[in-house]
């Protein structure tokens, strides 16, 4: 009698376990799938998380400008020399000179994706993209130049000055010649003063005859 009760008890436990398993299976049948059918769904439903770090990039605005000022902080903070920055000096329209970014080289093959470059950038000029398709056949292709876009001009070039007329040129030449003669005369006066020379005294005017003293013979 005990064996029969144990038999039916084990059968009940088996049916319960089967129903539990079928419940889990039925629940998963209606649950949205999270497995990506790559590469079949590359252009349709493939979704990569925004927080995924795949490649370092420069942030560009709608006009094609980036914020990098070539300060070198990201290069100094990179723990394994992944970043190398080259700079150049350019002349602005107002005549001043400014240091600008020439080449921003990034080695994806040695990057540890630590984000020290992104978090320490004072201009917020860097970010990591989630483009994970970075497979290449040679390591040299993993070294990339991030500022690959041509930079727009910072300011329009100044308009050329119109040519001056012959009258204006003659006037400018006469003023320059007059100024040069004045400078030459000033230098000559200064040299004479330094040599101790004084201008010649003007001859004294003769007194009138009526004012001369009379001689004793005439008196």
Secondary structure, DSSP 4 states (H G I P E B T S, - for coil): -HHHHHHHHHHHHHHHHHHHHHHHHHHHHSSPP----TTTTTTTT----TT---EEEE-B-TTS-B------HHHHH-TT--EEEEEEEEE-TTS-EEEEEEEEEEEGGG-----HHHHH-TT--EEEE-------SSGGGGEEES--SPPPPSSPPPPPPPPPPHHHHHHHHHHHHHHHHHHHHHHHHHHHHHHT--PPPPPPPPPPGGGSPPPTTT-
